[in-house]
């Protein structure tokens, strides 16, 4: 679906007079009144458009055009693996009992 908008005609009554001079008139239902009280013509036209044939490629992504120039900030980059292996102790290194402050409340 495509939508085309044109600049409004400042004097719609002048257009209607010009069409009357040629024995033409605007179709009923296309003259509308906006919230501001000004009249305008709204014309709908439906046209079938075939999809493109052949090989097409999407346009390249421009990071400046995305998210106001900030790019894809919502994507968190992956962290690299730690190059140093971490050896966990096989048993506790203390025999002191746990204090109450060490437990989750």
ZADO-1210 file (C-alpha; in nm, 4 decimals, padded with zeros to 6 digits):
<atoms>
<atom x="00.0000" y="00.0000" z="00.0000" code="UNK" pos="1"/>
<atom x="00.1349" y="00.3384" z="-00.0976" code="UNK" pos="2"/>
<atom x="00.0083" y="00.6748" z="00.0183" code="UNK" pos="3"/>
<atom x="00.0745" y="00.9958" z="-00.1707" code="UNK" pos="4"/>
<atom x="00.0002" y="01.3322" z="-00.0151" code="UNK" pos="5"/>
<atom x="-00.0051" y="01.6583" z="-00.2039" code="UNK" pos="6"/>
<atom x="-00.0009" y="02.0163" z="-00.0889" code="UNK" pos="7"/>
<atom x="-00.3539" y="02.1342" z="-00.0155" code="UNK" pos="8"/>
<atom x="-00.5295" y="02.3561" z="-00.2630" code="UNK" pos="9"/>
<atom x="-00.5690" y="02.6919" z="-00.0943" code="UNK" pos="10"/>
<atom x="-00.8922" y="02.7794" z="-00.2718" code="UNK" pos="11"/>
<atom x="-01.1083" y="02.4721" z="-00.3300" code="UNK" pos="12"/>
<atom x="-01.4034" y="02.6839" z="-00.4431" code="UNK" pos="13"/>
<atom x="-01.1908" y="02.8253" z="-00.7271" code="UNK" pos="14"/>
<atom x="-01.1180" y="02.4696" z="-00.8424" code="UNK" pos="15"/>
<atom x="-01.4890" y="02.3897" z="-00.8334" code="UNK" pos="16"/>
<atom x="-01.5636" y="02.6996" z="-01.0442" code="UNK" pos="17"/>
<atom x="-01.2965" y="02.6008" z="-01.2982" code="UNK" pos="18"/>
<atom x="-01.4461" y="02.2527" z="-01.3241" code="UNK" pos="19"/>
<atom x="-01.7987" y="02.3978" z="-01.3648" code="UNK" pos="20"/>
<atom x="-01.6733" y="02.6059" z="-01.6577" code="UNK" pos="21"/>
<atom x="-01.5691" y="02.2790" z="-01.8263" code="UNK" pos="22"/>
<atom x="-01.8981" y="02.1070" z="-01.7315" code="UNK" pos="23"/>
<atom x="-01.7153" y="01.8854" z="-01.4824" code="UNK" pos="24"/>
<atom x="-01.7602" y="01.8450" z="-01.1108" code="UNK" pos="25"/>
<atom x="-01.5860" y="01.6673" z="-00.8280" code="UNK" pos="26"/>
<atom x="-01.7355" y="01.3312" z="-00.7367" code="UNK" pos="27"/>
<atom x="-01.9592" y="01.3242" z="-00.4312" code="UNK" pos="28"/>
<atom x="-01.7899" y="01.2157" z="-00.1141" code="UNK" pos="29"/>
<atom x="-01.4396" y="01.3414" z="-00.1892" code="UNK" pos="30"/>
<atom x="-01.4911" y="01.6901" z="-00.0433" code="UNK" pos="31"/>
<atom x="-01.4362" y="01.6731" z="00.3303" code="UNK" pos="32"/>
<atom x="-01.4023" y="01.9221" z="00.6114" code="UNK" pos="33"/>
<atom x="-01.1090" y="01.9050" z="00.8492" code="UNK" pos="34"/>
<atom x="-01.1038" y="01.9780" z="01.2209" code="UNK" pos="35"/>
<atom x="-00.9982" y="02.3332" z="01.1501" code="UNK" pos="36"/>
<atom x="-01.3056" y="02.3881" z="00.9308" code="UNK" pos="37"/>
<atom x="-01.1155" y="02.3965" z="00.6016" code="UNK" pos="38"/>
<atom x="-01.2459" y="02.1889" z="00.3148" code="UNK" pos="39"/>
<atom x="-01.0185" y="01.9464" z="00.1300" code="UNK" pos="40"/>
<atom x="-01.0482" y="01.6826" z="-00.1398" code="UNK" pos="41"/>
<atom x="-00.9564" y="01.3254" z="-00.0518" code="UNK" pos="42"/>
<atom x="-00.9165" y="01.0896" z="-00.3438" code="UNK" pos="43"/>
<atom x="-00.8540" y="00.7161" z="-00.3137" code="UNK" pos="44"/>
<atom x="-00.7110" y="00.5175" z="-00.6002" code="UNK" pos="45"/>
<atom x="-00.6329" y="00.1474" z="-00.5802" code="UNK" pos="46"/>
<atom x="-00.3800" y="00.0047" z="-00.8214" code="UNK" pos="47"/>
<atom x="-00.2252" y="-00.3420" z="-00.8390" code="UNK" pos="48"/>
<atom x="00.1532" y="-00.3344" z="-00.8545" code="UNK" pos="49"/>
<atom x="00.3457" y="-00.6485" z="-00.9435" code="UNK" pos="50"/>
<atom x="00.6393" y="-00.7413" z="-00.7199" code="UNK" pos="51"/>
<atom x="00.9836" y="-00.6947" z="-00.8706" code="UNK" pos="52"/>
<atom x="01.1237" y="-00.9776" z="-01.0783" code="UNK" pos="53"/>
<atom x="01.4812" y="-01.0935" z="-01.0806" code="UNK" pos="54"/>
<atom x="01.7320" y="-01.0685" z="-00.8030" code="UNK" pos="55"/>
<atom x="01.7045" y="-00.7717" z="-00.5764" code="UNK" pos="56"/>
<atom x="01.9107" y="-00.6913" z="-00.2718" code="UNK" pos="57"/>
<atom x="01.8002" y="-00.4874" z="00.0268" code="UNK" pos="58"/>
<atom x="01.9757" y="-00.1551" z="00.0742" code="UNK" pos="59"/>
<atom x="02.2796" y="-00.1659" z="00.3016" code="UNK" pos="60"/>
<atom x="02.2161" y="-00.0848" z="00.6658" code="UNK" pos="61"/>
<atom x="02.3252" y="00.2596" z="00.7722" code="UNK" pos="62"/>
<atom x="02.3886" y="00.2737" z="01.1488" code="UNK" pos="63"/>
<atom x="02.3502" y="00.6532" z="01.1440" code="UNK" pos="64"/>
<atom x="01.9895" y="00.6178" z="01.0276" code="UNK" pos="65"/>
<atom x="01.8966" y="00.3759" z="01.3054" code="UNK" pos="66"/>
<atom x="01.7950" y="00.4822" z="01.6553" code="UNK" pos="67"/>
<atom x="01.8730" y="00.8501" z="01.5944" code="UNK" pos="68"/>
<atom x="02.2347" y="00.7769" z="01.5011" code="UNK" pos="69"/>
<atom x="02.3032" y="00.5622" z="01.8075" code="UNK" pos="70"/>
<atom x="02.2852" y="00.2350" z="01.6154" code="UNK" pos="71"/>
<atom x="02.1711" y="-00.0883" z="01.7752" code="UNK" pos="72"/>
<atom x="02.2402" y="-00.0086" z="02.1394" code="UNK" pos="73"/>
<atom x="01.9925" y="-00.2713" z="02.2548" code="UNK" pos="74"/>
<atom x="02.2224" y="-00.5502" z="02.1301" code="UNK" pos="75"/>
<atom x="02.4716" y="-00.6431" z="02.4010" code="UNK" pos="76"/>
<atom x="02.8035" y="-00.7643" z="02.2564" code="UNK" pos="77"/>
<atom x="02.9249" y="-01.1053" z="02.3688" code="UNK" pos="78"/>
<atom x="03.2028" y="-01.1104" z="02.6260" code="UNK" pos="79"/>
<atom x="03.5197" y="-01.3002" z="02.5310" code="UNK" pos="80"/>
<atom x="03.6088" y="-01.6157" z="02.7213" code="UNK" pos="81"/>
<atom x="03.8456" y="-01.5760" z="03.0121" code="UNK" pos="82"/>
<atom x="04.1872" y="-01.6920" z="02.8839" code="UNK" pos="83"/>
<atom x="04.2981" y="-01.7974" z="03.2340" code="UNK" pos="84"/>
<atom x="04.1385" y="-02.1191" z="03.3605" code="UNK" pos="85"/>
<atom x="03.9891" y="-02.0866" z="03.7074" code="UNK" pos="86"/>
<atom x="04.0463" y="-02.3860" z="03.9334" code="UNK" pos="87"/>
<atom x="03.7840" y="-02.4244" z="04.2027" code="UNK" pos="88"/>
<atom x="03.9000" y="-02.5696" z="04.5323" code="UNK" pos="89"/>
<atom x="03.7840" y="-02.9252" z="04.5896" code="UNK" pos="90"/>
<atom x="03.7040" y="-02.8659" z="04.9561" code="UNK" pos="91"/>
<atom x="03.6443" y="-02.5713" z="05.1846" code="UNK" pos="92"/>
<atom x="03.9542" y="-02.3845" z="05.2877" code="UNK" pos="93"/>
<atom x="03.8244" y="-02.3006" z="05.6309" code="UNK" pos="94"/>
<atom x="03.6652" y="-02.5025" z="05.9035" code="UNK" pos="95"/>
<atom x="03.5022" y="-02.2020" z="06.0721" code="UNK" pos="96"/>
<atom x="03.1211" y="-02.2170" z="06.0818" code="UNK" pos="97"/>
<atom x="02.9307" y="-01.9703" z="05.8638" code="UNK" pos="98"/>
<atom x="02.8136" y="-01.6530" z="06.0324" code="UNK" pos="99"/>
<atom x="02.4446" y="-01.5491" z="06.0088" code="UNK" pos="100"/>
<atom x="02.5436" y="-01.2367" z="05.8087" code="UNK" pos="101"/>
<atom x="02.6761" y="-01.4601" z="05.5300" code="UNK" pos="102"/>
<atom x="02.3344" y="-01.6127" z="05.4606" code="UNK" pos="103"/>
<atom x="02.0743" y="-01.4498" z="05.2415" code="UNK" pos="104"/>
<atom x="01.8008" y="-01.2878" z="05.4441" code="UNK" pos="105"/>
</atoms>
